[in-house]
Amino acid sequence: MKKSNSQEILVVGGGIGGLSAALALALRGMRVRVLEKASEFGEIGYGLQMGPNAYHVMRLLGIAEQVEAQSVHPRELILMDALTDREITRIATGTAFQARYKFPYIVVHRRDVHGALLEACRSREEIVLMTSKALERFTDHGDRVTLTCEDGSEYEARALICADGLHSRARELVLGDGPPRIAGHVVYRGVVPIDEVKDRRFFDSMVIWCGPGLHFVQYRLRGGTVMNYVATFVSERFGRGLPDFGGPEELVAAFDQTSPAVRGMLGHVGKDKNWILYDRDPVPNWTRGNVTLLGDAAHPTLQYLAQGACMAIEDAVVLAAKLEQAGADVNAALLAYQSERYLRTARVQITSRIFGEIMHARGGARDLRNHLMAQRTPDTTWEIDWLYRSIQV
Ligand SMILES: Cc1cc2nc3c(=O)[nH]c(=O)nc-3n(C[C@H](O)[C@H](O)[C@H](O)COP(=O)(O)OP(=O)(O)OC[C@H]3O[C@@H](n4cnc5c(N)ncnc54)[C@H](O)[C@@H]3O)c2cc1C
């Protein structure tokens, strides 16, 4: 049976992007229904780095304080060479950084960000949250959109915002541009109680050890009570077109050349689950009629700038502002949102690939990276101004 309310806005997907969109719309007085495929709202149990640009938009959503209470402010972002365990460069995130960007750089557990969004959404009477509702298809009638779920239920709304992630069903319907690109990079993660951490050199920093075709990340979460570890490598098996790439034995072999300190930390990542990384080339046209995409569904990125979730939250606040400004003309609002977000998110997608290449450099490229980066001073951050400066909303 059709649930008809053509004044409502439908949001598909209850991840960080979808919940941010629901909250941003509700804060501007719009009624929203969120349809989430899973039987519960939730996030995986690992860390997120969030630049000052994300802190700004979380403040606009009213969740920054709650997220802040669970977060850690690393004193510095340090790049190390994974082979020699020597420092390459560091960025200070203290007074000068915060004066430049107005907001802090934080690291936080995904569940703490998602939980803050969920709690805020639950407290708004404008928002209806539904689980076990998977988008199957939609029909755009011009003045309204009808959405059909896999269970046959139907919903009607004036706009459809699809934040259904990397393997987005909505993207298939809007763009039909096939599956995302497999990068051939593989991630293993771990979170361990702080008492289990032996190497305490970098407790107050976010550290990335860069090696040939690999890198390893470490930072604390949850008020500093746990340590988050991320090991990433470029799979040679994938490069050779072999099936079943990225297994734990390939992880261990990839890190074989790294320093004893890095190999020691590799023991902290779980070997029973991995993440195969994907992204897409940027596209300028993720809106069709009264339907648009948001977050990873629109512009999935490799994680090397740590900005996928940050971009999804930025998308949400821009989208809500455009829908409020355009009034009844939903298509105009969605196109204005897309136009404002396109090149910024494209730059994140492309720069993430480049930054991945720099982190994973080998041979002479590695030597050049280490040489050039060693000339930076900790307060040199202008390269990242385009990203960390707050967006205008
Ligand atoms: C290893 C790794 C590290 C990362 N680190 C960072 C970082 O430090 N900082 C950062 O900002 N970003 C980071 N990211 C990126 C970040 O995780 C994503 O960009 C972000 O989670 C995208 O949010 P989203 O809401 O768009 O999609 P998702 O989080 O994927 O949410 C999509 C939601 O839609 C639901 N869904 C799917 N299909 C349907 C359907 N048909 N109908 C209804 N619901 C559906 C899903 O169940 C899910 O709840 C990282 C990513 C990876 C892989």
The ligand as a Gaussian input file, in Angstrom:
#p B3LYP/6-31G(d) Opt

LIG

0 1
 C       39.181000       2.168000       5.127000
 C       38.357000       3.404000       5.070000
 C       38.688000       4.488000       5.890000
 C       37.951000       5.659000       5.824000
 N       38.308000       6.708000       6.622000
 C       37.630000       7.861000       6.544000
 C       38.003000       8.968000       7.357000
 O       38.958000       8.877000       8.137000
 N       37.282000      10.118000       7.246000
 C       36.223000      10.231000       6.393000
 O       35.601000      11.308000       6.342000
 N       35.839000       9.198000       5.622000
 C       36.508000       8.020000       5.674000
 N       36.124000       6.963000       4.904000
 C       34.976000       7.118000       3.984000
 C       33.645000       6.950000       4.705000
 O       33.603000       5.717000       5.385000
 C       32.498000       6.993000       3.684000
 O       32.733000       8.001000       2.744000
 C       31.163000       7.271000       4.375000
 O       30.885000       6.252000       5.289000
 C       30.047000       7.386000       3.339000
 O       28.829000       7.569000       3.982000
 P       27.468000       7.340000       3.195000
 O       26.376000       7.639000       4.179000
 O       27.499000       8.050000       1.906000
 O       27.456000       5.781000       2.826000
 P       27.409000       4.526000       3.792000
 O       28.111000       4.772000       5.063000
 O       27.837000       3.355000       2.970000
 O       25.849000       4.353000       4.129000
 C       24.936000       3.860000       3.178000
 C       23.691000       3.367000       3.913000
 O       22.700000       3.039000       2.946000
 C       22.131000       1.773000       3.246000
 N       21.660000       1.197000       1.978000
 C       22.389000       0.602000       1.007000
 N       21.599000       0.233000      -0.019000
 C       20.326000       0.597000       0.308000
 C       19.064000       0.500000      -0.340000
 N       18.932000      -0.059000      -1.547000
 N       17.979000       0.983000       0.293000
 C       18.085000       1.566000       1.522000
 N       19.252000       1.690000       2.187000
 C       20.367000       1.223000       1.581000
 C       23.275000       1.002000       3.905000
 O       22.806000      -0.055000       4.689000
 C       23.951000       2.102000       4.730000
 O       23.365000       2.259000       5.993000
 C       36.840000       5.765000       4.940000
 C       36.493000       4.687000       4.145000
 C       37.237000       3.509000       4.198000
 C       36.850000       2.365000       3.319000

